[in-house]
Amino acid sequence: MQPQVRTVPIEITMAGYSLRHDRGKRFGEEIMTLLGRLWPVIKNNSIPNDGITRVVYEGCDEGCTLFAGVVLGPGAEKVPAAADLERKTVRLTRYAVWKHIGPYHQIPATGAAMTRTLEAAGHRTGWPMVEVYGHWTNDESKLETETFVELR
């Protein structure tokens, strides 16, 4: 699969949690930490959402910030203050999109291949980058993750 370059802007507003990436840890470990915090709050408070996890990477040239969240559904404007959810809006104007199908641990290899393909076509990737995780399945070969990355 080849990355697609798109110029129709998109905007995604999410609720979730963020952290500053620790270079001594793997991204996957930190994402799991954020999700381990996010999903219990969403479920325990019955907060309406689309059920799709999104992870946003920003500023990774100098030190990444990670954000994991969901798009809230109707009725979510009354989220309890105790949930302490952060709000994040990401706007992409000129960006590339690709889909990874398979185990999550293979996402970095797919991303590196897509980045090489984009660079060979004269594009430079930038930030933010958003990973959109499809619905969970126990069959890792069927896991779908769509990646959106801003182009400079």
Protein Blocks (a to p, Z undefined) as FASTA:
>chain_A
ZZdddfbdcddddddddddddfkbcfklmmmmmmmmmmmmmmmnopacehiacdddehkl
nopcddddddddehilmgcfklopacdddddfbdcddddeddfklmmmmmmmmmmmmmmn
opacddddddddddddfblklpccddddddZZ
